[in-house]
Amino acid sequence: MDALASIARDSALFLDAMRAAPPGARVPACPEWGVADLTYHLAEVQAFWSAVVGPAAGEGLDADDVAPLARPAHDAALPDLAATVTARLLAALTGRDPSEPCWSWHDAGRSVGWVARRQAHEALVHRVDAEQTAGRDVTGADPQVAADGVDEVLRVLVDGIPAWGTFTPDGSTVSVAVDGPGETPRSWELAFGRLTGVGPESGTAYDLDSAQVVDLPGSTTAQVSGPAWALDLWLWGRADRQGLTVHGDPALVDRLRAVASDGMQ
């Protein structure tokens, strides 16, 4: 997957849709946001990560050192700001060694390549938001990019136990499989359970429904399968299960979607 090409393509489609959206439109997946809020959000995220990566090797910042992106006093200035920030992010990522270290909130994500991948999928999902807000048909995604999006949701946003936490499986399992026409088959198996522990910084006690990617070939109790793009949209809550096939208990499939939603907050 060419992450930089994806960022450029989807950011451009995002802005085109945002410029065409009625000013009072709400974002279907995030109804508390309007057009200006969504435009600012993507600009803010891209500005943050361009600062984290830095303009050159070793010049990136830690999260606490990144100044928030100032929101313009007038919403009409937001599209131009967003375009400028996208260009800044692409410039920061172009020509960089993917293995070059940088800050990340994810334990396995402290590299420039991880940032590029994360920002490709950030631009992709918010491009979908922009098109839906503008009342447009959603533009398709390259199956390879969409399959990587499924992998990122499951392995980055769902999977992973913090050092202070404990995962206790409860015996329920589910698999997700890409099997669209002409697509390279891929599958992921996950076990459900509870994530418990006390956050060391906040002191908050957690007891959350969770899922972990595991090696359970052929033994899961439920499965959801279909084209990669349909799976990616469903996992992100931008589409229902139309076009997907469910085998076994559909409640477990819905449970996976709920766990994924919690990981996106």
N, C-alpha and C positions, 0 to 999 in steps of 0.2 A: 504494500500500500504506500503510495506517495502522499505522506501526511501534509506536506506543504502545498501540494496541488489541491488537496481536499480543502484545506483551510481557505485558500484563495478562491476556489470555486464557490464554496458554500457561503462564505462571507459576502461575496458579490451578490449571490442570489438572495441572501438575507436582506441586504440593503435595498435591493430592487423591490422586494416585497414590502419592506417597511415604508418606503417612499410612496407606495401605491395604496397602503392600508388606510381606511378611514380614520381620522384622528381620534375618534371616540371609541374605536374598536378595542375589545378586550382579548387577551391571549387565552385561547380555549384551555390549554393545559395548565395555565397559571392565571386564573381569572382575576386575581388581585392586581395584575399588571395590565397596563395599557400599552399602546404603541411606543410611547417615549420610554417607559420603564424597561421594556424588552430591549430597545435599541441601546440604552445606557448600560444595561446588564452585560450584554456581550462585549461592548467597548471596555467596560470596567474589567472584566475577566481577561480579555486579551492584553490590556495595558498592564495588569498585574503580572502576568506570566512573561511578557516581554522584559519587564524589569527584573524578574527572577532569573531569567536566562542571561540577561545582559547583552550589550552590543558586541562583546568579544569574550573569549575564554577567560574565566576568572573574574569577570566584572559584574556578575550577577549578584542579586541581593537575597537575604533571608526575608521571610514573610513580614517580620516585624519592622523591617527597614523600608518597605515599599509604601510610598505615599499614595493615598487613595486618589483615584482619578476624579478631578473636579467635574461636577455635572454642570453643563451650561445653564445660564439663567433662562435661556429661551430654548424650548424644545426643537425649534427649527434648525438649530445648530448641531443637533445630535447626529444626523446622518453623515455630515462631513467629518465630525469628530470620530465617528466609528470607522470611517474609511481610512482616516489617518492612523488610527491605532492598529488596524489590521495590517497596514503597510509596515508599521513599526515592528509588529510581531513577526511578520515574514522576514523582514531584514535581520532581526535578531536570531532567527533559526536557520537562515540560509547559509550553507557552507559549513555548518558546525558538525563536529564529531558527535554522533548520537550517544556515545558512551561518556561524554564529558559530564562531570558531576555538577549538580545544582540542587537548590533546596526543593523539597516536596513535602506535602502533607502525608504522602503514602510511603511506607517503609521501603517498598521495592521500586519507588518511582523517582529516585533522586538522580535523574539524568536528563540531558537535553532531549534525547529520543523519546523518553516517556512524556515529556511536556508536549512535544510535537504531536504525538499520538492523541493525548488527552485533548488538546486544542482542536484537532481535526474533528473529533467526535462532539466536542462542545459546539463548534460552528455548525456541524451537521444537524444536531437536534434542534438548535435554535433557528436554523434556516427553516426547518419544518414548522416551528412555532410561527415564524413570520409569514409563511405561505398560508397557514391556517387562519391567522389573524386577518390577512388580506382577503380571505375568501377564495383563494386560489386552490387548484389541484396541487397536491404535493408532488414535487419533482422526485423522480426515482433516484436511487443511489446505486453506485457500482456494487455488484454482489460481493466483491472482495472487501470493499470498505464496510459494507453492512455486516458481513460475517465477523470482521474484526471488531465492529461495534458491539456485537453480541458477546464476543470474548471479553471485551473490556468491561462491560456491565457485570458479567459473572465473576471475572477474576479480580477486578479492581474495586468495583462498587459494592459487590455482594460478599465475595470471599475475603478472608483475612481476619485474624484474631489479634487484637492489640496485646502487648506484652502483659498488661494487667488483667486481661480477661480470660475466661475459661469457656470453651464450647462443649456442651453436653448434647450429643445426638439423641433424638427421640425415636429413631427407627423409620421415620418417613423419608422417602427419597423421590427425586424427580430428575428427568433428563430433558435436555434441550437439544434438538437436532436440526441442522441445516440440511434440507433435502429438496431444495427447489430445482426445477428443470434446468439442466445444464450447469448447475452449481456443484462445487466440490463439497462432498459430504463432510460434515464436522459434527461433533457431539460433545456435550458436557454433562457430567453426572454430579448431582448435588445431594447432600444429606441435610435434612432440617434438624434444628435443635434450639437450645437456649444459649445465648451469650450472656454471661454474668460476670460481674466484677465491679470494682470501684475505680472511677477515673482519678488518677493521681493529682491532677491539677484542680479539678472542680470538687473532688470529694463526693461526687454523685454516684449512687449505687445504681447499676444497670442490670436489668433482667429483660432481655429482648429476644423476640423471635428472630432466628438467624438461619443461614444456610452456608455450607462450605462445599467447595469443589472437591470431589473425592474420586477414587478409582473404583467404580461399581459397574463395569461393563456388563450390560444385559440383565442387570438385576434390579433396576429401579422400578418403583411401584406406579409411576405415572410418567407420561412423556408428552411434550408439546413439540411439534415439528412443523416445518414449512420453509418457504423462501427466507433467506437471510434478512432481507429488508423488512418483511412482515414481522419477523421475530424482533428485530431491532426496534421498530416502531412500537410494538406491543410492550417490550420490556421497559421502554422509556415512557410508557403511558401516553403515547401520541396516537395510538390506534387500538382498537379492540382486537379480539382473537380471530376476526374474519380472515380467511385465507390460511389459517393454521389448523392443524389436526391434533386432537387430544386423544391419547390412549390412557386408560386407567381413570383414576379419581380426578375429576376436574377441579376439585377443591384444592388439591395439592398444587396444581398449575396456578390457580389464583393466589395461593399462598406465596409462591415464588414471586409473582408480580408485586405482591404487597411488600415482601422483604426487599426486593429491588428498589421499590419506591422509597422505603426508609433510608436506603443507602445513598439515595440521590439528594437528600435534604441536607 
